[in-house]
Amino acid sequence: MTGPVRVLQYRVHDPSYPRNRRLREHLRAEGCEVTVLTASRRGPRALRLLRDLATLVRESLRHDVVVLSELRLAHAPYVGLVGRLTRSTVVVDGFVGLHETEVGDWGRVRPGSLRARLLRLQDDLALRAAHVWLVDTEVRARRAVTSRAAAGTRVVSLPVGAPEWAVPTPPRAPGDTLEVLWYGNYIPLHGLDVVVAALALTQGRRDVRLTLVGDGGTRDATERAVRLLGIEHLCRFVDPVPEAALAGLIAAADVVLGIFGSSEKARSVIANKVWQGLASGRVVVTADSPALVEIAPAAGALLVTTEPGSAASVADALCAVDPAAASRAVPDVDERLAAVVRRGWDSLAIVATR
């Protein structure tokens, strides 16, 4: 084959989403031609799917590589079949699994139920359909490699990293109040029940103020918990803001909170907010997990880990943290984290099979 590798990004849910945008930019920097195909949005669902499938078949004949975007694992079996029929390399982004989301994160499906087994089967079929399977941490990569569904599949870990707007800013001037920031879409993965309980335990030990930015599933429950604990004066709830506004919110904080959930996924991922907070030069407090081994040397004193599921451990960390000292200890944290990301992404070499 001569000329650049032609890559089709299929069923992209949001072209601006950091992960598929980073993948697209990386492939183009490597000399690939990348075409983005978003999901159809008009007409009945069955008609939209047929329209997208017809487009996939037509475009696969013109492309060397088909990348199934993250959050689209249910489509992997037919994408894999089309890829093999058209002799295209099939790359599936397994960034978010179906079983881990519905069963582990949200608890909407009972473990061991027929629905749970079907979700696990869909995840396995997606892995089996891929020539190349993309994940976000080495922990998740090792788990995929050992799966029976991974026979013949190359597994690549691509660190999430931080966006361009996440750059170090000087720490806030030392004061009596520790300003703590959490942001997200209120999913159980974040473990806000632990965060709220920890905030209550800081009373009388240190003046801690928590700003929560976002909206979603557990926000109402979180607000109720704050009221029940009588700590409304310690919390400020803010509606979602554009991504560009996060830089200012992080700069105004001393500490950024990561995730504190107890699910299998929580133990194997490095959340976006962890990368973003660290790259911005802020202390990040998050529950300890095997996945953090990948960034701990680069993050140094700015990464503070707590015992999973322990509000007391989180409270102890918030009461003891010294943001200014941690910032002085790791002045080049953004460069160190960028080096971690480069090493991961340099391992991605998609070779077309045409």
Phi and psi in degrees as a GROMACS rama.xvg file:
@    title "Ramachandran Plot"
@    xaxis  label "Phi"
@    yaxis  label "Psi"
@TYPE xy
-113.406  162.286  THR-2
85.2025  174.787  GLY-3
-68.4068  152.933  PRO-4
-70.2471  131.98  VAL-5
-101.062  121.478  ARG-6
-116.862  132.461  VAL-7
-108.841  119.611  LEU-8
-91.7668  110.463  GLN-9
-101.666  138.235  TYR-10
54.5759  47.5078  ARG-11
-69.1201  121.941  VAL-12
-76.3501  -30.2243  HIS-13
-156.213  106.342  ASP-14
-57.6382  -21.2037  PRO-15
-89.1132  -6.26051  SER-16
-60.1759  132.131  TYR-17
-52.9885  -40.1373  PRO-18
-70.3772  -49.1875  ARG-19
-71.6532  -26.3666  ASN-20
-68.1239  -42.6887  ARG-21
-64.6971  -41.1991  ARG-22
-62.2519  -43.5802  LEU-23
-62.2119  -44.9658  ARG-24
-65.293  -38.6331  GLU-25
-64.0379  -46.0158  HIS-26
-64.9657  -39.4034  LEU-27
-66.9577  -36.9838  ARG-28
-64.8549  -27.8407  ALA-29
-83.9586  2.38117  GLU-30
96.7071  6.79664  GLY-31
-80.7018  152.068  CYS-32
-95.8258  122.82  GLU-33
-117.192  127.449  VAL-34
-112.938  132.313  THR-35
-102.108  128.582  VAL-36
-120.966  106.02  LEU-37
-83.5519  161.095  THR-38
-69.9343  143.986  ALA-39
-63.5198  147.089  SER-40
-125.531  0.309258  ARG-41
-113.217  141.069  ARG-42
91.6271  175.53  GLY-43
-60.4146  154.623  PRO-44
-58.7909  -44.7286  ARG-45
-62.0938  -39.7234  ALA-46
-67.5508  -39.4974  LEU-47
-61.7257  -43.0781  ARG-48
-64.4222  -43.505  LEU-49
-62.5981  -39.6064  LEU-50
-63.5676  -43.8225  ARG-51
-66.5538  -37.7799  ASP-52
-64.7083  -43.1671  LEU-53
-61.537  -40.7446  ALA-54
-65.7696  -39.1529  THR-55
-60.3426  -46.4865  LEU-56
-61.4263  -46.8659  VAL-57
-62.8904  -45.9152  ARG-58
-73.6016  -29.7408  GLU-59
-62.9351  -30.4091  SER-60
-68.7421  -19.9726  LEU-61
-102.604  -8.38358  ARG-62
-119.718  155.25  HIS-63
-91.9544  -28.9425  ASP-64
-132.933  135.089  VAL-65
-115.187  121.642  VAL-66
-105.337  116.959  VAL-67
-83.9795  118.339  LEU-68
-63.4653  159.791  SER-69
-59.6682  155.833  GLU-70
71.5542  17.1297  LEU-71
-128.529  29.1009  ARG-72
-62.1215  -29.2037  LEU-73
-61.7563  -21.2065  ALA-74
-90.7033  -4.60604  HIS-75
-61.0063  -41.3583  ALA-76
-57.4591  -46.6245  PRO-77
-75.7459  -28.272  TYR-78
-65.5149  -41.2677  VAL-79
-62.2856  -41.2823  GLY-80
-64.7589  -46.3493  LEU-81
-61.379  -41.4192  VAL-82
-60.8052  -41.5527  GLY-83
-70.3707  -37.5651  ARG-84
-66.7671  -33.1118  LEU-85
-98.7943  3.43939  THR-86
60.5609  38.1897  ARG-87
-99.2198  148.233  SER-88
-74.7066  128.447  THR-89
-102.913  120.56  VAL-90
-113.75  123.293  VAL-91
-114.997  126.734  VAL-92
-87.8766  104.25  ASP-93
-89.2902  29.7051  GLY-94
-52.2106  -40.8059  PHE-95
-127.889  114.375  VAL-96
-81.448  151.898  GLY-97
-72.2144  -46.681  LEU-98
-65.0838  -46.5619  HIS-99
-64.3408  -29.3954  GLU-100
-76.938  -52.8387  THR-101
-75.9197  -36.2349  GLU-102
-92.4685  -50.6346  VAL-103
-80.2265  -48.6847  GLY-104
-75.5256  -59.0926  ASP-105
-90.3196  -22.0464  TRP-106
66.223  24.0736  GLY-107
-79.1679  -17.3589  ARG-108
-123.867  132.639  VAL-109
-71.482  129.596  ARG-110
-55.1939  137.04  PRO-111
83.4367  -7.57627  GLY-112
-73.378  167.643  SER-113
-59.4772  -42.2487  LEU-114
-61.9115  -41.2028  ARG-115
-63.5677  -40.9024  ALA-116
-66.5157  -35.6894  ARG-117
-67.0727  -38.5933  LEU-118
-64.6378  -41.0083  LEU-119
-62.4636  -40.5486  ARG-120
-62.8991  -41.4446  LEU-121
-61.6933  -41.2698  GLN-122
-61.5638  -43.8181  ASP-123
-65.4709  -40.3156  ASP-124
-64.9597  -36.7627  LEU-125
-64.2677  -42.2802  ALA-126
-65.0343  -41.4839  LEU-127
-66.7633  -30.852  ARG-128
-73.4601  -18.9234  ALA-129
-88.5042  140.976  ALA-130
-78.7853  -37.5262  HIS-131
-129.685  129.849  VAL-132
-115.205  124.77  TRP-133
-103.87  133.748  LEU-134
-132.2  -175.366  VAL-135
-116.136  -10.529  ASP-136
-140.818  158.255  THR-137
-65.1794  -32.4611  GLU-138
-59.6111  -46.0326  VAL-139
-71.1467  -31.5477  ARG-140
-65.224  -44.5962  ALA-141
-63.4964  -38.1166  ARG-142
-64.6637  -39.9545  ARG-143
-67.2496  -41.8037  ALA-144
-60.4389  -35.9056  VAL-145
-82.6109  -4.40196  THR-146
-74.6068  143.012  SER-147
-64.1774  -24.9981  ARG-148
-73.3501  -11.3264  ALA-149
-90.1755  6.96687  ALA-150
-57.808  123.018  ALA-151
80.7094  2.30527  GLY-152
-102.448  132.293  THR-153
-87.4076  128.131  ARG-154
-107.227  129.667  VAL-155
-128.557  129.72  VAL-156
-94.8329  120.882  SER-157
-115.053  103.715  LEU-158
-56.3848  143.172  PRO-159
-63.7356  -47.2824  VAL-160
70.7071  -176.169  GLY-161
-113.722  149.122  ALA-162
-73.0459  171.862  PRO-163
-63.8716  -29.0911  GLU-164
-73.6415  -15.009  TRP-165
-86.0012  88.6973  ALA-166
-123.697  151.137  VAL-167
-61.2445  137.787  PRO-168
-125.296  152.919  THR-169
-57.0654  143.464  PRO-170
-64.1723  155.953  PRO-171
-62.37  151.127  ARG-172
-61.2529  138.463  ALA-173
-55.8257  137.721  PRO-174
-148.036  -176.853  GLY-175
-76.4034  -23.3336  ASP-176
-106.513  133.2  THR-177
-92.3766  115.516  LEU-178
-91.1357  118.895  GLU-179
-115.326  137.549  VAL-180
-122.124  132.908  LEU-181
-126.336  139.417  TRP-182
-144.471  151.382  TYR-183
158.852  -166.319  GLY-184
-110.992  25.6771  ASN-185
55.8076  51.5518  TYR-186
-98.8265  154.939  ILE-187
-56.775  -27.3309  PRO-188
-50.4363  -32.6362  LEU-189
-77.032  -18.491  HIS-190
61.9533  46.1078  GLY-191
-68.3994  -20.3238  LEU-192
-61.9203  -37.6576  ASP-193
-67.9741  -41.4802  VAL-194
-62.4875  -47.303  VAL-195
-64.3559  -42.6961  VAL-196
-63.2256  -37.9695  ALA-197
-65.4838  -40.3236  ALA-198
-60.2966  -41.3491  LEU-199
-61.764  -34.8988  ALA-200
-74.9616  -12.4917  LEU-201
-81.7872  -13.6341  THR-202
-60.8803  132.896  GLN-203
84.5865  -7.64702  GLY-204
-109.535  -40.9567  ARG-205
-157.567  147.658  ARG-206
-82.3449  102.947  ASP-207
-116.374  133.261  VAL-208
-122.116  132.841  ARG-209
-114.138  127.296  LEU-210
-107.395  126.669  THR-211
-114.781  122.756  LEU-212
-116.615  125.67  VAL-213
136.559  -172.039  GLY-214
-156.622  167.221  ASP-215
140.223  -158.016  GLY-216
-49.7271  -53.8584  GLY-217
-102.479  13.9061  THR-218
-62.8093  -46.674  ARG-219
-59.4827  -43.6243  ASP-220
-63.7587  -36.8034  ALA-221
-66.9169  -43.0115  THR-222
-63.6769  -38.731  GLU-223
-63.5686  -41.8516  ARG-224
-63.1884  -38.8912  ALA-225
-61.881  -43.2492  VAL-226
-66.8221  -42.6091  ARG-227
-62.1313  -34.7242  LEU-228
-84.7283  -6.40125  LEU-229
68.0352  34.8563  GLY-230
-118.603  28.8328  ILE-231
-57.1158  -33.3247  GLU-232
-69.8602  -12.6292  HIS-233
-97.7041  -6.52186  LEU-234
-122.706  146.449  CYS-235
-132.053  119.482  ARG-236
-96.2727  127.486  PHE-237
-123.79  136.697  VAL-238
-68.2541  165.375  ASP-239
-55.2586  147.372  PRO-240
-123.896  158.645  VAL-241
-59.9239  152.171  PRO-242
-54.972  -38.0379  GLU-243
-61.8188  -24.4999  ALA-244
-80.5148  -12.4413  ALA-245
-64.7271  -32.9633  LEU-246
-57.6583  -43.6536  ALA-247
-67.8567  -37.3819  GLY-248
-65.7699  -40.5959  LEU-249
-66.9906  -40.697  ILE-250
-62.6926  -28.4694  ALA-251
-84.85  -0.977515  ALA-252
-107.042  157.464  ALA-253
-92.9268  -33.7339  ASP-254
-136.109  137.934  VAL-255
-109.851  133.964  VAL-256
-91.4471  141.511  LEU-257
-94.3789  -123.755  GLY-258
-124.107  150.646  ILE-259
-137.051  16.309  PHE-260
-69.4678  167.184  GLY-261
-110.46  6.61849  SER-262
-75.8076  167.096  SER-263
-58.8843  -39.331  GLU-264
-63.7653  -41.4856  LYS-265
-58.853  -29.576  ALA-266
-84.5485  -5.44124  ARG-267
-123.574  -0.380261  SER-268
-115.773  162.506  VAL-269
-118.079  110.165  ILE-270
-66.8705  153.424  ALA-271
-52.3701  -43.7613  ASN-272
-66.0583  -25.1429  LYS-273
-68.9285  -48.6375  VAL-274
-59.6197  -46.0608  TRP-275
-67.1889  -43.371  GLN-276
-63.8722  -45.0151  GLY-277
-64.3795  -46.598  LEU-278
-63.1106  -23.2607  ALA-279
-85.4353  1.41042  SER-280
82.1113  22.0442  GLY-281
-106.438  150.431  ARG-282
-63.6387  134.142  VAL-283
-116.064  123.675  VAL-284
-104.623  123.576  VAL-285
-151.317  158.6  THR-286
-66.9347  140.749  ALA-287
-64.2788  145.544  ASP-288
-159.456  157.663  SER-289
-59.5647  -29.5917  PRO-290
-64.3761  -29.9368  ALA-291
-68.3693  -13.9503  LEU-292
-56.4868  -31.1341  VAL-293
-65.1062  -31.8672  GLU-294
-114.539  -8.68592  ILE-295
-56.3608  -45.8704  ALA-296
-60.9831  -37.4103  PRO-297
-73.6203  -36.5154  ALA-298
-78.1384  -29.3535  ALA-299
55.8312  -134.957  GLY-300
-68.651  -13.1743  ALA-301
-75.1783  -18.1638  LEU-302
-99.0767  115.04  LEU-303
-115.683  119.493  VAL-304
-105.686  150.686  THR-305
-124.681  163.714  THR-306
-67.4306  126.44  GLU-307
-55.0101  133.077  PRO-308
76.7661  3.50779  GLY-309
-105.752  109.358  SER-310
-65.497  -35.6223  ALA-311
-62.4062  -39.2994  ALA-312
-65.512  -40.3274  SER-313
-65.3544  -43.5265  VAL-314
-61.0411  -42.9857  ALA-315
-60.2629  -42.2584  ASP-316
-63.6453  -43.6729  ALA-317
-66.3299  -34.4182  LEU-318
-75.6341  -23.4041  CYS-319
-100.093  -18.2393  ALA-320
-65.4547  144.113  VAL-321
-123.063  90.4241  ASP-322
-58.5439  -40.9478  PRO-323
-65.1113  -43.7726  ALA-324
-64.8163  -40.2424  ALA-325
-64.972  -39.4411  ALA-326
-64.4176  -41.0059  SER-327
-65.2337  -31.3697  ARG-328
-73.8459  -24.8836  ALA-329
-133.168  69.7565  VAL-330
-70.6782  -21.9694  PRO-331
-109.209  33.8452  ASP-332
-60.1342  -36.887  VAL-333
-63.1704  -39.8099  ASP-334
-69.0717  -37.4693  GLU-335
-67.5138  -41.0135  ARG-336
-68.6574  -38.1209  LEU-337
-61.1102  -35.2802  ALA-338
-65.7688  -37.7915  ALA-339
-61.6625  -44.0757  VAL-340
-65.3351  -43.5404  VAL-341
-60.0853  -42.0934  ARG-342
-60.7657  -39.189  ARG-343
-68.2523  -47.7407  GLY-344
-73.1067  -23.9199  TRP-345
-66.3668  -18.6999  ASP-346
-79.5052  -7.79295  SER-347
-87.1779  113.837  LEU-348
-137.117  96.6641  ALA-349
-84.0083  119.824  ILE-350
-112.772  120.002  VAL-351
-66.3009  147.741  ALA-352
-98.0746  2.1579  THR-353
